[in-house]
Amino acid sequence: YLYIAPFFVIFGIFGLFPLAYTAYISLTDRNLLNPVAHFIGLHNYALLIHDSYFWNAVENTFGIWFLSTVPQLTLALVLAHVLNTRMHVRNFFRMSILLPQVTSLVAVALIFTQMFGHDYGFVNWVLGLVGIHHVYWEAGRLSSWVALSVMVTWRWTGYNALIYLAAMQSIPDELYEAAAVDGASRRRQFFHITAEVEIPDGAKLIFNLRGVPVVLTSKA
């Protein structure tokens, strides 16, 4: 217990205490200029339920979550399957997929803001090559969901692929050998062995929500 005690102490101070104190504050009526707080129970939550801005934020959150989760986990599963095969410089590629993780969040947000720019963005330039008019990515709801989802997918696909890869390496080789003896192709082995084992891990990743700060450059 002494070995794990520091973790629980730090988690209690910087994790549990802020959550508990925030929950308590949500049950009070206080002013930043007045240190005296008045307990009002669930009144703040009642106001929140009838706030249109709150439901707009909920809709945007779930929209971005859905558009980023489905392609992200699909690409991660395929990428993990490729990295799990015998290939040259496999360790190099395994490390390379973590590069988005070590990139500054602010730098990522700024780069993707420029890529999805309306006038000189790279994405609109590519769309213009095929005859599609420029999209104002920051103005429309669906277009902004797509832009943010692309950024989230780029950043977290490699991380999820490593989780899938760790689960794949726990699958006994005898299962694949037995399937090969029975005449199963690599595609059938993937869908009937690999994918079925990875489904529980994918379900855990779906509900592992992460916040990604977005920096919008001023047009003024």
Biotite code that builds the C-alpha atoms (Angstrom):
import biotite.structure as struc

atoms = struc.array([
    struc.Atom([0.000, 0.000, 0.000], chain_id="A", res_id=1, res_name="TYR", atom_name="CA", element="C"),
    struc.Atom([2.917, 2.342, 0.555], chain_id="A", res_id=2, res_name="LEU", atom_name="CA", element="C"),
    struc.Atom([3.872, 2.062, -3.120], chain_id="A", res_id=3, res_name="TYR", atom_name="CA", element="C"),
    struc.Atom([0.441, 3.124, -4.370], chain_id="A", res_id=4, res_name="ILE", atom_name="CA", element="C"),
    struc.Atom([-0.293, 5.626, -1.574], chain_id="A", res_id=5, res_name="ALA", atom_name="CA", element="C"),
    struc.Atom([1.344, 8.616, -3.396], chain_id="A", res_id=6, res_name="PRO", atom_name="CA", element="C"),
    struc.Atom([-0.961, 8.099, -6.375], chain_id="A", res_id=7, res_name="PHE", atom_name="CA", element="C"),
    struc.Atom([-4.107, 8.149, -4.240], chain_id="A", res_id=8, res_name="PHE", atom_name="CA", element="C"),
    struc.Atom([-2.880, 11.184, -2.283], chain_id="A", res_id=9, res_name="VAL", atom_name="CA", element="C"),
    struc.Atom([-2.193, 13.157, -5.477], chain_id="A", res_id=10, res_name="ILE", atom_name="CA", element="C"),
    struc.Atom([-5.430, 11.960, -7.073], chain_id="A", res_id=11, res_name="PHE", atom_name="CA", element="C"),
    struc.Atom([-7.396, 12.952, -3.976], chain_id="A", res_id=12, res_name="GLY", atom_name="CA", element="C"),
    struc.Atom([-5.886, 16.442, -3.882], chain_id="A", res_id=13, res_name="ILE", atom_name="CA", element="C"),
    struc.Atom([-5.967, 17.263, -7.599], chain_id="A", res_id=14, res_name="PHE", atom_name="CA", element="C"),
    struc.Atom([-8.814, 14.990, -8.699], chain_id="A", res_id=15, res_name="GLY", atom_name="CA", element="C"),
    struc.Atom([-11.457, 14.169, -6.101], chain_id="A", res_id=16, res_name="LEU", atom_name="CA", element="C"),
    struc.Atom([-11.307, 17.385, -4.095], chain_id="A", res_id=17, res_name="PHE", atom_name="CA", element="C"),
    struc.Atom([-11.852, 19.722, -7.102], chain_id="A", res_id=18, res_name="PRO", atom_name="CA", element="C"),
    struc.Atom([-14.751, 17.555, -8.271], chain_id="A", res_id=19, res_name="LEU", atom_name="CA", element="C"),
    struc.Atom([-16.368, 17.499, -4.835], chain_id="A", res_id=20, res_name="ALA", atom_name="CA", element="C"),
    struc.Atom([-15.867, 21.237, -4.320], chain_id="A", res_id=21, res_name="TYR", atom_name="CA", element="C"),
    struc.Atom([-17.280, 22.019, -7.775], chain_id="A", res_id=22, res_name="THR", atom_name="CA", element="C"),
    struc.Atom([-20.331, 19.876, -6.994], chain_id="A", res_id=23, res_name="ALA", atom_name="CA", element="C"),
    struc.Atom([-20.825, 21.811, -3.756], chain_id="A", res_id=24, res_name="TYR", atom_name="CA", element="C"),
    struc.Atom([-20.478, 25.180, -5.499], chain_id="A", res_id=25, res_name="ILE", atom_name="CA", element="C"),
    struc.Atom([-23.110, 24.138, -8.039], chain_id="A", res_id=26, res_name="SER", atom_name="CA", element="C"),
    struc.Atom([-25.599, 23.854, -5.176], chain_id="A", res_id=27, res_name="LEU", atom_name="CA", element="C"),
    struc.Atom([-25.010, 27.410, -3.987], chain_id="A", res_id=28, res_name="THR", atom_name="CA", element="C"),
    struc.Atom([-25.705, 30.941, -5.140], chain_id="A", res_id=29, res_name="ASP", atom_name="CA", element="C"),
    struc.Atom([-22.566, 33.025, -4.945], chain_id="A", res_id=30, res_name="ARG", atom_name="CA", element="C"),
    struc.Atom([-21.088, 36.146, -6.423], chain_id="A", res_id=31, res_name="ASN", atom_name="CA", element="C"),
    struc.Atom([-17.416, 36.464, -7.250], chain_id="A", res_id=32, res_name="LEU", atom_name="CA", element="C"),
    struc.Atom([-17.383, 39.823, -5.491], chain_id="A", res_id=33, res_name="LEU", atom_name="CA", element="C"),
    struc.Atom([-19.136, 38.444, -2.419], chain_id="A", res_id=34, res_name="ASN", atom_name="CA", element="C"),
    struc.Atom([-17.495, 35.540, -0.538], chain_id="A", res_id=35, res_name="PRO", atom_name="CA", element="C"),
    struc.Atom([-20.768, 34.621, 1.210], chain_id="A", res_id=36, res_name="VAL", atom_name="CA", element="C"),
    struc.Atom([-22.554, 31.712, -0.523], chain_id="A", res_id=37, res_name="ALA", atom_name="CA", element="C"),
    struc.Atom([-26.191, 30.744, -0.076], chain_id="A", res_id=38, res_name="HIS", atom_name="CA", element="C"),
    struc.Atom([-27.303, 27.137, -0.437], chain_id="A", res_id=39, res_name="PHE", atom_name="CA", element="C"),
    struc.Atom([-30.062, 26.839, -3.055], chain_id="A", res_id=40, res_name="ILE", atom_name="CA", element="C"),
    struc.Atom([-30.076, 23.099, -3.778], chain_id="A", res_id=41, res_name="GLY", atom_name="CA", element="C"),
    struc.Atom([-30.811, 22.062, -7.349], chain_id="A", res_id=42, res_name="LEU", atom_name="CA", element="C"),
    struc.Atom([-32.056, 25.468, -8.474], chain_id="A", res_id=43, res_name="HIS", atom_name="CA", element="C"),
    struc.Atom([-29.025, 26.038, -10.723], chain_id="A", res_id=44, res_name="ASN", atom_name="CA", element="C"),
    struc.Atom([-29.654, 22.726, -12.465], chain_id="A", res_id=45, res_name="TYR", atom_name="CA", element="C"),
    struc.Atom([-33.310, 23.624, -12.973], chain_id="A", res_id=46, res_name="ALA", atom_name="CA", element="C"),
    struc.Atom([-32.229, 26.835, -14.688], chain_id="A", res_id=47, res_name="LEU", atom_name="CA", element="C"),
    struc.Atom([-29.707, 24.912, -16.761], chain_id="A", res_id=48, res_name="LEU", atom_name="CA", element="C"),
    struc.Atom([-32.318, 22.500, -18.100], chain_id="A", res_id=49, res_name="ILE", atom_name="CA", element="C"),
    struc.Atom([-34.381, 25.406, -19.426], chain_id="A", res_id=50, res_name="HIS", atom_name="CA", element="C"),
    struc.Atom([-31.363, 27.161, -20.940], chain_id="A", res_id=51, res_name="ASP", atom_name="CA", element="C"),
    struc.Atom([-31.252, 26.924, -24.746], chain_id="A", res_id=52, res_name="SER", atom_name="CA", element="C"),
    struc.Atom([-27.492, 27.520, -24.794], chain_id="A", res_id=53, res_name="TYR", atom_name="CA", element="C"),
    struc.Atom([-26.989, 24.427, -22.660], chain_id="A", res_id=54, res_name="PHE", atom_name="CA", element="C"),
    struc.Atom([-28.902, 22.159, -25.034], chain_id="A", res_id=55, res_name="TRP", atom_name="CA", element="C"),
    struc.Atom([-27.081, 23.710, -27.976], chain_id="A", res_id=56, res_name="ASN", atom_name="CA", element="C"),
    struc.Atom([-23.775, 22.796, -26.284], chain_id="A", res_id=57, res_name="ALA", atom_name="CA", element="C"),
    struc.Atom([-25.030, 19.255, -25.621], chain_id="A", res_id=58, res_name="VAL", atom_name="CA", element="C"),
    struc.Atom([-26.039, 18.822, -29.261], chain_id="A", res_id=59, res_name="GLU", atom_name="CA", element="C"),
    struc.Atom([-22.679, 20.100, -30.490], chain_id="A", res_id=60, res_name="ASN", atom_name="CA", element="C"),
    struc.Atom([-20.809, 17.845, -28.054], chain_id="A", res_id=61, res_name="THR", atom_name="CA", element="C"),
    struc.Atom([-22.588, 14.671, -29.114], chain_id="A", res_id=62, res_name="PHE", atom_name="CA", element="C"),
    struc.Atom([-22.404, 15.623, -32.795], chain_id="A", res_id=63, res_name="GLY", atom_name="CA", element="C"),
    struc.Atom([-18.629, 16.067, -32.700], chain_id="A", res_id=64, res_name="ILE", atom_name="CA", element="C"),
    struc.Atom([-18.295, 12.971, -30.508], chain_id="A", res_id=65, res_name="TRP", atom_name="CA", element="C"),
    struc.Atom([-20.128, 10.800, -33.035], chain_id="A", res_id=66, res_name="PHE", atom_name="CA", element="C"),
    struc.Atom([-18.360, 12.158, -36.116], chain_id="A", res_id=67, res_name="LEU", atom_name="CA", element="C"),
    struc.Atom([-14.937, 11.723, -34.528], chain_id="A", res_id=68, res_name="SER", atom_name="CA", element="C"),
    struc.Atom([-15.448, 8.406, -32.731], chain_id="A", res_id=69, res_name="THR", atom_name="CA", element="C"),
    struc.Atom([-16.655, 6.202, -35.597], chain_id="A", res_id=70, res_name="VAL", atom_name="CA", element="C"),
    struc.Atom([-13.847, 6.951, -38.115], chain_id="A", res_id=71, res_name="PRO", atom_name="CA", element="C"),
    struc.Atom([-11.277, 7.237, -35.332], chain_id="A", res_id=72, res_name="GLN", atom_name="CA", element="C"),
    struc.Atom([-11.830, 3.749, -33.924], chain_id="A", res_id=73, res_name="LEU", atom_name="CA", element="C"),
    struc.Atom([-12.241, 2.237, -37.387], chain_id="A", res_id=74, res_name="THR", atom_name="CA", element="C"),
    struc.Atom([-8.930, 3.678, -38.579], chain_id="A", res_id=75, res_name="LEU", atom_name="CA", element="C"),
    struc.Atom([-7.248, 2.716, -35.306], chain_id="A", res_id=76, res_name="ALA", atom_name="CA", element="C"),
    struc.Atom([-8.370, -0.889, -35.648], chain_id="A", res_id=77, res_name="LEU", atom_name="CA", element="C"),
    struc.Atom([-7.115, -1.143, -39.236], chain_id="A", res_id=78, res_name="VAL", atom_name="CA", element="C"),
    struc.Atom([-3.842, 0.574, -38.351], chain_id="A", res_id=79, res_name="LEU", atom_name="CA", element="C"),
    struc.Atom([-3.290, -1.726, -35.370], chain_id="A", res_id=80, res_name="ALA", atom_name="CA", element="C"),
    struc.Atom([-3.915, -4.749, -37.565], chain_id="A", res_id=81, res_name="HIS", atom_name="CA", element="C"),
    struc.Atom([-1.294, -3.535, -40.045], chain_id="A", res_id=82, res_name="VAL", atom_name="CA", element="C"),
    struc.Atom([1.235, -2.861, -37.275], chain_id="A", res_id=83, res_name="LEU", atom_name="CA", element="C"),
    struc.Atom([0.601, -6.306, -35.830], chain_id="A", res_id=84, res_name="ASN", atom_name="CA", element="C"),
    struc.Atom([1.789, -8.032, -39.009], chain_id="A", res_id=85, res_name="THR", atom_name="CA", element="C"),
    struc.Atom([5.384, -8.834, -39.813], chain_id="A", res_id=86, res_name="ARG", atom_name="CA", element="C"),
    struc.Atom([6.873, -5.868, -41.636], chain_id="A", res_id=87, res_name="MET", atom_name="CA", element="C"),
    struc.Atom([10.161, -4.014, -41.920], chain_id="A", res_id=88, res_name="HIS", atom_name="CA", element="C"),
    struc.Atom([10.920, -1.209, -39.425], chain_id="A", res_id=89, res_name="VAL", atom_name="CA", element="C"),
    struc.Atom([7.736, -2.081, -37.546], chain_id="A", res_id=90, res_name="ARG", atom_name="CA", element="C"),
    struc.Atom([8.943, -0.431, -34.346], chain_id="A", res_id=91, res_name="ASN", atom_name="CA", element="C"),
    struc.Atom([9.596, 2.805, -36.230], chain_id="A", res_id=92, res_name="PHE", atom_name="CA", element="C"),
    struc.Atom([6.002, 2.972, -37.434], chain_id="A", res_id=93, res_name="PHE", atom_name="CA", element="C"),
    struc.Atom([4.705, 2.122, -33.975], chain_id="A", res_id=94, res_name="ARG", atom_name="CA", element="C"),
    struc.Atom([6.545, 5.109, -32.548], chain_id="A", res_id=95, res_name="MET", atom_name="CA", element="C"),
    struc.Atom([5.579, 7.356, -35.447], chain_id="A", res_id=96, res_name="SER", atom_name="CA", element="C"),
    struc.Atom([1.846, 7.018, -34.829], chain_id="A", res_id=97, res_name="ILE", atom_name="CA", element="C"),
    struc.Atom([2.355, 8.672, -31.440], chain_id="A", res_id=98, res_name="LEU", atom_name="CA", element="C"),
    struc.Atom([3.766, 11.877, -32.932], chain_id="A", res_id=99, res_name="LEU", atom_name="CA", element="C"),
    struc.Atom([0.371, 13.655, -32.818], chain_id="A", res_id=100, res_name="PRO", atom_name="CA", element="C"),
    struc.Atom([0.318, 12.981, -29.068], chain_id="A", res_id=101, res_name="GLN", atom_name="CA", element="C"),
    struc.Atom([3.509, 14.927, -28.399], chain_id="A", res_id=102, res_name="VAL", atom_name="CA", element="C"),
    struc.Atom([2.452, 17.878, -30.556], chain_id="A", res_id=103, res_name="THR", atom_name="CA", element="C"),
    struc.Atom([1.281, 20.964, -28.705], chain_id="A", res_id=104, res_name="SER", atom_name="CA", element="C"),
    struc.Atom([-2.516, 21.251, -28.600], chain_id="A", res_id=105, res_name="LEU", atom_name="CA", element="C"),
    struc.Atom([-2.343, 24.955, -29.383], chain_id="A", res_id=106, res_name="VAL", atom_name="CA", element="C"),
    struc.Atom([-0.087, 24.282, -32.383], chain_id="A", res_id=107, res_name="ALA", atom_name="CA", element="C"),
    struc.Atom([-2.463, 21.591, -33.636], chain_id="A", res_id=108, res_name="VAL", atom_name="CA", element="C"),
    struc.Atom([-5.468, 23.892, -33.295], chain_id="A", res_id=109, res_name="ALA", atom_name="CA", element="C"),
    struc.Atom([-3.720, 26.734, -35.120], chain_id="A", res_id=110, res_name="LEU", atom_name="CA", element="C"),
    struc.Atom([-2.556, 24.487, -37.964], chain_id="A", res_id=111, res_name="ILE", atom_name="CA", element="C"),
    struc.Atom([-5.998, 22.963, -38.494], chain_id="A", res_id=112, res_name="PHE", atom_name="CA", element="C"),
    struc.Atom([-7.590, 26.414, -38.293], chain_id="A", res_id=113, res_name="THR", atom_name="CA", element="C"),
    struc.Atom([-5.357, 27.491, -41.170], chain_id="A", res_id=114, res_name="GLN", atom_name="CA", element="C"),
    struc.Atom([-6.041, 24.278, -43.109], chain_id="A", res_id=115, res_name="MET", atom_name="CA", element="C"),
    struc.Atom([-9.790, 24.829, -42.870], chain_id="A", res_id=116, res_name="PHE", atom_name="CA", element="C"),
    struc.Atom([-9.573, 28.553, -43.572], chain_id="A", res_id=117, res_name="GLY", atom_name="CA", element="C"),
    struc.Atom([-12.250, 29.938, -45.891], chain_id="A", res_id=118, res_name="HIS", atom_name="CA", element="C"),
    struc.Atom([-10.116, 31.941, -48.322], chain_id="A", res_id=119, res_name="ASP", atom_name="CA", element="C"),
    struc.Atom([-6.653, 30.362, -48.297], chain_id="A", res_id=120, res_name="TYR", atom_name="CA", element="C"),
    struc.Atom([-7.191, 27.069, -46.496], chain_id="A", res_id=121, res_name="GLY", atom_name="CA", element="C"),
    struc.Atom([-5.663, 23.914, -47.909], chain_id="A", res_id=122, res_name="PHE", atom_name="CA", element="C"),
    struc.Atom([-8.919, 21.949, -47.679], chain_id="A", res_id=123, res_name="VAL", atom_name="CA", element="C"),
    struc.Atom([-10.891, 24.529, -49.644], chain_id="A", res_id=124, res_name="ASN", atom_name="CA", element="C"),
    struc.Atom([-8.074, 24.669, -52.201], chain_id="A", res_id=125, res_name="TRP", atom_name="CA", element="C"),
    struc.Atom([-8.360, 20.910, -52.742], chain_id="A", res_id=126, res_name="VAL", atom_name="CA", element="C"),
    struc.Atom([-12.154, 21.171, -52.984], chain_id="A", res_id=127, res_name="LEU", atom_name="CA", element="C"),
    struc.Atom([-11.750, 23.907, -55.566], chain_id="A", res_id=128, res_name="GLY", atom_name="CA", element="C"),
    struc.Atom([-9.665, 21.591, -57.756], chain_id="A", res_id=129, res_name="LEU", atom_name="CA", element="C"),
    struc.Atom([-12.671, 19.289, -58.134], chain_id="A", res_id=130, res_name="VAL", atom_name="CA", element="C"),
    struc.Atom([-15.149, 22.120, -58.704], chain_id="A", res_id=131, res_name="GLY", atom_name="CA", element="C"),
    struc.Atom([-16.597, 22.397, -55.185], chain_id="A", res_id=132, res_name="ILE", atom_name="CA", element="C"),
    struc.Atom([-17.185, 25.895, -53.840], chain_id="A", res_id=133, res_name="HIS", atom_name="CA", element="C"),
    struc.Atom([-15.322, 27.027, -50.757], chain_id="A", res_id=134, res_name="HIS", atom_name="CA", element="C"),
    struc.Atom([-16.881, 25.994, -47.468], chain_id="A", res_id=135, res_name="VAL", atom_name="CA", element="C"),
    struc.Atom([-17.003, 28.378, -44.525], chain_id="A", res_id=136, res_name="TYR", atom_name="CA", element="C"),
    struc.Atom([-15.997, 25.735, -41.998], chain_id="A", res_id=137, res_name="TRP", atom_name="CA", element="C"),
    struc.Atom([-16.286, 27.952, -38.928], chain_id="A", res_id=138, res_name="GLU", atom_name="CA", element="C"),
    struc.Atom([-19.759, 29.294, -39.748], chain_id="A", res_id=139, res_name="ALA", atom_name="CA", element="C"),
    struc.Atom([-21.895, 26.207, -40.344], chain_id="A", res_id=140, res_name="GLY", atom_name="CA", element="C"),
    struc.Atom([-22.790, 23.722, -37.632], chain_id="A", res_id=141, res_name="ARG", atom_name="CA", element="C"),
    struc.Atom([-22.181, 20.549, -39.646], chain_id="A", res_id=142, res_name="LEU", atom_name="CA", element="C"),
    struc.Atom([-19.070, 21.954, -41.329], chain_id="A", res_id=143, res_name="SER", atom_name="CA", element="C"),
    struc.Atom([-17.560, 22.944, -37.973], chain_id="A", res_id=144, res_name="SER", atom_name="CA", element="C"),
    struc.Atom([-18.364, 19.474, -36.614], chain_id="A", res_id=145, res_name="TRP", atom_name="CA", element="C"),
    struc.Atom([-16.499, 17.922, -39.533], chain_id="A", res_id=146, res_name="VAL", atom_name="CA", element="C"),
    struc.Atom([-13.466, 20.197, -39.113], chain_id="A", res_id=147, res_name="ALA", atom_name="CA", element="C"),
    struc.Atom([-13.191, 19.517, -35.385], chain_id="A", res_id=148, res_name="LEU", atom_name="CA", element="C"),
    struc.Atom([-13.756, 15.794, -35.891], chain_id="A", res_id=149, res_name="SER", atom_name="CA", element="C"),
    struc.Atom([-10.892, 15.633, -38.393], chain_id="A", res_id=150, res_name="VAL", atom_name="CA", element="C"),
    struc.Atom([-8.592, 17.272, -35.862], chain_id="A", res_id=151, res_name="MET", atom_name="CA", element="C"),
    struc.Atom([-9.664, 14.940, -33.038], chain_id="A", res_id=152, res_name="VAL", atom_name="CA", element="C"),
    struc.Atom([-9.339, 11.895, -35.294], chain_id="A", res_id=153, res_name="THR", atom_name="CA", element="C"),
    struc.Atom([-5.831, 12.902, -36.394], chain_id="A", res_id=154, res_name="TRP", atom_name="CA", element="C"),
    struc.Atom([-4.688, 13.390, -32.812], chain_id="A", res_id=155, res_name="ARG", atom_name="CA", element="C"),
    struc.Atom([-6.138, 10.280, -31.147], chain_id="A", res_id=156, res_name="TRP", atom_name="CA", element="C"),
    struc.Atom([-6.131, 7.573, -33.846], chain_id="A", res_id=157, res_name="THR", atom_name="CA", element="C"),
    struc.Atom([-2.537, 6.550, -33.110], chain_id="A", res_id=158, res_name="GLY", atom_name="CA", element="C"),
    struc.Atom([-3.161, 6.391, -29.370], chain_id="A", res_id=159, res_name="TYR", atom_name="CA", element="C"),
    struc.Atom([-6.208, 4.167, -29.843], chain_id="A", res_id=160, res_name="ASN", atom_name="CA", element="C"),
    struc.Atom([-4.292, 2.040, -32.333], chain_id="A", res_id=161, res_name="ALA", atom_name="CA", element="C"),
    struc.Atom([-1.702, 1.229, -29.656], chain_id="A", res_id=162, res_name="LEU", atom_name="CA", element="C"),
    struc.Atom([-4.465, 0.138, -27.283], chain_id="A", res_id=163, res_name="ILE", atom_name="CA", element="C"),
    struc.Atom([-5.888, -2.104, -29.991], chain_id="A", res_id=164, res_name="TYR", atom_name="CA", element="C"),
    struc.Atom([-2.388, -3.375, -30.765], chain_id="A", res_id=165, res_name="LEU", atom_name="CA", element="C"),
    struc.Atom([-1.793, -4.338, -27.136], chain_id="A", res_id=166, res_name="ALA", atom_name="CA", element="C"),
    struc.Atom([-5.056, -6.293, -27.148], chain_id="A", res_id=167, res_name="ALA", atom_name="CA", element="C"),
    struc.Atom([-4.170, -7.970, -30.449], chain_id="A", res_id=168, res_name="MET", atom_name="CA", element="C"),
    struc.Atom([-0.854, -9.188, -29.096], chain_id="A", res_id=169, res_name="GLN", atom_name="CA", element="C"),
    struc.Atom([-2.716, -10.946, -26.279], chain_id="A", res_id=170, res_name="SER", atom_name="CA", element="C"),
    struc.Atom([-4.589, -13.114, -28.793], chain_id="A", res_id=171, res_name="ILE", atom_name="CA", element="C"),
    struc.Atom([-2.987, -16.579, -28.911], chain_id="A", res_id=172, res_name="PRO", atom_name="CA", element="C"),
    struc.Atom([-1.264, -17.386, -32.188], chain_id="A", res_id=173, res_name="ASP", atom_name="CA", element="C"),
    struc.Atom([-2.894, -20.822, -32.055], chain_id="A", res_id=174, res_name="GLU", atom_name="CA", element="C"),
    struc.Atom([-6.236, -19.256, -32.961], chain_id="A", res_id=175, res_name="LEU", atom_name="CA", element="C"),
    struc.Atom([-4.866, -17.821, -36.185], chain_id="A", res_id=176, res_name="TYR", atom_name="CA", element="C"),
    struc.Atom([-2.972, -21.034, -36.977], chain_id="A", res_id=177, res_name="GLU", atom_name="CA", element="C"),
    struc.Atom([-6.101, -23.133, -36.458], chain_id="A", res_id=178, res_name="ALA", atom_name="CA", element="C"),
    struc.Atom([-8.109, -20.766, -38.633], chain_id="A", res_id=179, res_name="ALA", atom_name="CA", element="C"),
    struc.Atom([-5.475, -20.921, -41.364], chain_id="A", res_id=180, res_name="ALA", atom_name="CA", element="C"),
    struc.Atom([-5.511, -24.727, -41.260], chain_id="A", res_id=181, res_name="VAL", atom_name="CA", element="C"),
    struc.Atom([-9.294, -24.635, -41.660], chain_id="A", res_id=182, res_name="ASP", atom_name="CA", element="C"),
    struc.Atom([-8.856, -22.521, -44.781], chain_id="A", res_id=183, res_name="GLY", atom_name="CA", element="C"),
    struc.Atom([-9.828, -19.110, -43.383], chain_id="A", res_id=184, res_name="ALA", atom_name="CA", element="C"),
    struc.Atom([-8.406, -16.190, -45.323], chain_id="A", res_id=185, res_name="SER", atom_name="CA", element="C"),
    struc.Atom([-6.677, -13.264, -43.613], chain_id="A", res_id=186, res_name="ARG", atom_name="CA", element="C"),
    struc.Atom([-9.841, -11.215, -44.094], chain_id="A", res_id=187, res_name="ARG", atom_name="CA", element="C"),
    struc.Atom([-11.980, -13.805, -42.319], chain_id="A", res_id=188, res_name="ARG", atom_name="CA", element="C"),
    struc.Atom([-9.381, -14.141, -39.573], chain_id="A", res_id=189, res_name="GLN", atom_name="CA", element="C"),
    struc.Atom([-9.546, -10.394, -39.050], chain_id="A", res_id=190, res_name="PHE", atom_name="CA", element="C"),
    struc.Atom([-13.339, -10.206, -38.818], chain_id="A", res_id=191, res_name="PHE", atom_name="CA", element="C"),
    struc.Atom([-13.955, -13.448, -36.909], chain_id="A", res_id=192, res_name="HIS", atom_name="CA", element="C"),
    struc.Atom([-10.992, -13.425, -34.513], chain_id="A", res_id=193, res_name="ILE", atom_name="CA", element="C"),
    struc.Atom([-9.363, -10.019, -34.269], chain_id="A", res_id=194, res_name="THR", atom_name="CA", element="C"),
    struc.Atom([-12.479, -7.851, -34.526], chain_id="A", res_id=195, res_name="ALA", atom_name="CA", element="C"),
    struc.Atom([-14.478, -9.960, -32.077], chain_id="A", res_id=196, res_name="GLU", atom_name="CA", element="C"),
    struc.Atom([-11.729, -9.731, -29.473], chain_id="A", res_id=197, res_name="VAL", atom_name="CA", element="C"),
    struc.Atom([-11.333, -5.987, -30.008], chain_id="A", res_id=198, res_name="GLU", atom_name="CA", element="C"),
    struc.Atom([-15.024, -5.095, -29.629], chain_id="A", res_id=199, res_name="ILE", atom_name="CA", element="C"),
    struc.Atom([-14.892, -4.807, -25.794], chain_id="A", res_id=200, res_name="PRO", atom_name="CA", element="C"),
    struc.Atom([-11.806, -2.577, -26.018], chain_id="A", res_id=201, res_name="ASP", atom_name="CA", element="C"),
    struc.Atom([-13.528, -0.451, -28.647], chain_id="A", res_id=202, res_name="GLY", atom_name="CA", element="C"),
    struc.Atom([-16.534, -0.018, -26.358], chain_id="A", res_id=203, res_name="ALA", atom_name="CA", element="C"),
    struc.Atom([-14.236, 1.292, -23.617], chain_id="A", res_id=204, res_name="LYS", atom_name="CA", element="C"),
    struc.Atom([-12.613, 3.760, -26.001], chain_id="A", res_id=205, res_name="LEU", atom_name="CA", element="C"),
    struc.Atom([-16.002, 5.056, -27.185], chain_id="A", res_id=206, res_name="ILE", atom_name="CA", element="C"),
    struc.Atom([-16.819, 6.343, -23.723], chain_id="A", res_id=207, res_name="PHE", atom_name="CA", element="C"),
    struc.Atom([-13.329, 7.662, -23.073], chain_id="A", res_id=208, res_name="ASN", atom_name="CA", element="C"),
    struc.Atom([-14.154, 11.299, -23.802], chain_id="A", res_id=209, res_name="LEU", atom_name="CA", element="C"),
    struc.Atom([-11.283, 13.722, -24.097], chain_id="A", res_id=210, res_name="ARG", atom_name="CA", element="C"),
    struc.Atom([-11.291, 17.481, -24.292], chain_id="A", res_id=211, res_name="GLY", atom_name="CA", element="C"),
    struc.Atom([-9.431, 19.130, -27.146], chain_id="A", res_id=212, res_name="VAL", atom_name="CA", element="C"),
    struc.Atom([-9.033, 22.898, -26.913], chain_id="A", res_id=213, res_name="PRO", atom_name="CA", element="C"),
    struc.Atom([-9.736, 24.773, -30.115], chain_id="A", res_id=214, res_name="VAL", atom_name="CA", element="C"),
    struc.Atom([-8.024, 28.050, -30.915], chain_id="A", res_id=215, res_name="VAL", atom_name="CA", element="C"),
    struc.Atom([-9.945, 30.192, -33.380], chain_id="A", res_id=216, res_name="LEU", atom_name="CA", element="C"),
    struc.Atom([-7.925, 32.959, -34.926], chain_id="A", res_id=217, res_name="THR", atom_name="CA", element="C"),
    struc.Atom([-9.467, 36.400, -34.898], chain_id="A", res_id=218, res_name="SER", atom_name="CA", element="C"),
    struc.Atom([-10.569, 37.801, -38.246], chain_id="A", res_id=219, res_name="LYS", atom_name="CA", element="C"),
    struc.Atom([-10.568, 41.349, -36.979], chain_id="A", res_id=220, res_name="ALA", atom_name="CA", element="C"),
])
